[in-house]
């Protein structure tokens, strides 16, 4: 199955929201590595796999904190291209080596305690986007 950027962004937009303005915060634990299933176990979520392709694996995760997208990538370049495109949709990104978790600020900040990584923020597109106040 060939996965297009539009298909990948569709699930992201639903989960990420339209906010911007994350801060890097203090250093978290050592950044986790591994497969999507391993990262999901570290994050304490049961992944609902949505995309299973050679270049990206993407799942929806839910825990007591909220819902987020967890994605793993085959290459660092593929990951960076995906993040750069996804940031246009807003949201908050917890980024590790060949993986990213995307969701609301408090959700990804909470994940940082379990997965490590670096917080990044999406860009803002006005004050009212898809029914959310920004």
N, C-alpha and C positions, 0 to 999 in steps of 0.2 A: 504494500500500500504506500503510495507516495503521499507524504504529508506536506501541505503548503503552509506558509507562514500565517495565512488567514485562518486556517483551521486551528493552528496552535494558539492564535491570539483570541479566538472565540471563547474558549474556556477561561483564559486568563482574565479577560475583561469582566466576566461574571463574578470572579472571586476577588480580584485585586481592588475593586472600588476605584474611586476617582481622586483620591487624596494625594498630596505631595507634602514634602517637608520633613523627611526622616533625619535623624542625627545618628552619627556613628556610635555614640555611647562609649562605654568602657570596654576593654578587652574581655572577650568571653573565653570559653574553653578552647582547647585545640580544635581546629576545624575538622569535622568528620569527613570521611571519604568512603567510597564504596558504591554498591549498586543501589538502585532505587529502593529495593526491599530492605537493604541494610540501613539506609538513611531513614526510611520510614520507621523501622524498629527503634532506632536511636531517638527519633522524634516522638515515639509512642503513638503512632497512628496506624490504622489499617488502611493501606492505600487502595483507592478505587481507580485502577488503571484505565486511562482514557486514550493514550497514544503509546504504541509499542512499535517503534520504527528503528532502523539502524542508527540514525543520527540523533534521535531523542526518544526518551521514555518519559511520559507525563502522567501523573495521577492526582486525583483530588484527595486531600486528607482532611480529616476532622478530628479534633480532640476537645478537651474541656475549654480550651482558649478560643477556638473558632475554626473556620474552614480556610484552607489555603491550597495552592497548587505546588506540588513538589515535582521537579523535573531533573533528569540527568541527561548528560550530553556525551557523545562519542569523542568530541574534540573541544579543546579550549576555544578555538576560533568559532566553532558553531555556537558554543555557549554565549560568547561575547556578542555575536551578531544577533542572536535571539534576544538577549537582554536589551541591546541598543534599540531594537525594533519595539519590544514590549514596553519599554519605558514611556513611549508616546501615549500609552493608555493610562498612565498614572500608577498608583499603587506603591507598595514597598517590597523590596527585594532583599532577601538574605542570600548572599552569594558565597559559595565554596568552590573548591576545585572540581569542575565539570558537573556542578549541580546548582540549583537555585530553588528557593522557596518564595512564593509570591502570595501576598495577602495584605490584610490591614496592618497598620503600624504595630499595634499592641500584640498581634498574633506572631508576626515575624520576629519582633523583639523578644518575645517569650521563647521562641524556638532557638534563638541565639544561645540561650543558656544550655541547651541540649546539643546543638549541632556546631556551635562556633560560627565562623563566617563573618562577612562584612555586610553591613546594612547599606543599601543604596535606595534612592528614591526615584520615582517616575516624575514626568513633567506634568505641569498643570495645564488644562485646556479650559480656561474660564472658571467662573465660580459655580456654575450649575451644569453638571454633566450627567446625563442618563438618570436624572432624578435625585442625585446626591448633591448635597451642599458641600462646596470645597472651601 
